[in-house]
Amino acid sequence: MTNRWVGVTIDCLDVERTAAFWSALLDRPRMPSRPGWVYLGHPDDPQPRLTFQPVTEPKRAKVRLHLDVAVDDIDQGIARVLALGGLFTGERHDYDEGVVVVMADPEALEFCLVQYY
């Protein structure tokens, strides 16, 4: 039996808005989806598919699993996230191997922008 990671599912109140943010940020096309849901990518793609599923309750605490998004320039990456409607949490970590900045999508789901040196 082979196990293969095929995707990440993100709970959100506004599926369309949140999926549009991630589609633009990652340049991932919207694929045919279940009604009310949005899929970015396909399970057979080289990158894991992102699935946005509707929920009725807002996010209440820090997530325990998040995405890391690699960028060539951290300042340009931050500007892009903000222009797309995302948020800067104020958290930044500088390491010998690079910098990590904690950002959030329009529904406050945290993710990291990472610039490796």
Secondary structure, DSSP 4 states (H G I P E B T S, - for coil): ------EEEEEESSHHHHHHHHHHHHT--EE---TT-EEES-TTSSSPEEEEEE-SS---S--SS--EEE-S-HHHHHHHHHHTT-EEEEEEEEETTEEEEEEE-TT--EEEEEEE-
